[in-house]
C-alpha cells in the first residue's frame, strides 16, 4: 500500500534537487566548469530489497525484481521528451492535488507488453506562472487533437509551443510531421513504443 507522506516527500525532493542543481550549474558555468543534468523517474512498486547472495562475504545490499529493470528503462524516458522529472500514473493519482503535472504520453518500453501513462512533474500546486498554465492548456489541447489523428491542427500548436522552448512539444512536433507523411493505420492506439533501452 502506497504511503501518501512518502510519495509527497519523494516528489517534493525531486523538485528541490532540480532547483538546487540549476543554481549550482549557474555558479559552475561562471567558473568555467561543465554543467550537470539529472533525470529522475518516480513510481511506486514492489521489489525485493535485501542482502542478496552475500553469506560469508562482503555486504551486497541490492534491489531485485522485474520492476527494478523497468525503473532503469523509465528513467531514460525523460531523455526522449526532454524532461527532467517523469512520474507514473500511480504517482500522479496519489499526488495530483499537491503538485502540478502534465500528461505526456501512453508508452510501452522495450521488452514490455503492457503500456503505461506517464506524466511530467512540474511544480508544487500554485507555484507556476499564468503563462505556464496557458501553455500547458495548449499542450493538452494539442494532445487531444493528436489522439484524434488531427495531426495538422496539433502540429500548429506543438510548433508554437516549441518556439516557446517547450521541449515535449518538440517531440510531438516531429511525430506529427512524420504522421502527416506516413499516416498511422485506422486502428492506431497512439501508444508510443520505445525502441531504445
Secondary structure, DSSP 8 states (H G I E B T S, - for coil): ---HHHHHHHHHHHHHHHHHHHHHHHHHHHTT-------EEE-----EEEETT-TTSS--EEEESHHHHHHHHHHHHHHHHT-SEEEEHHHHHHHTTTEEEEEEEEEE-TT--S-EEEEEEEEETT-S-HHHHHHHHHHHHHHHHHHTT-HHHHHHHHHHHHHTT-HHHHHHHHHHHHHHHS---TT----EE----
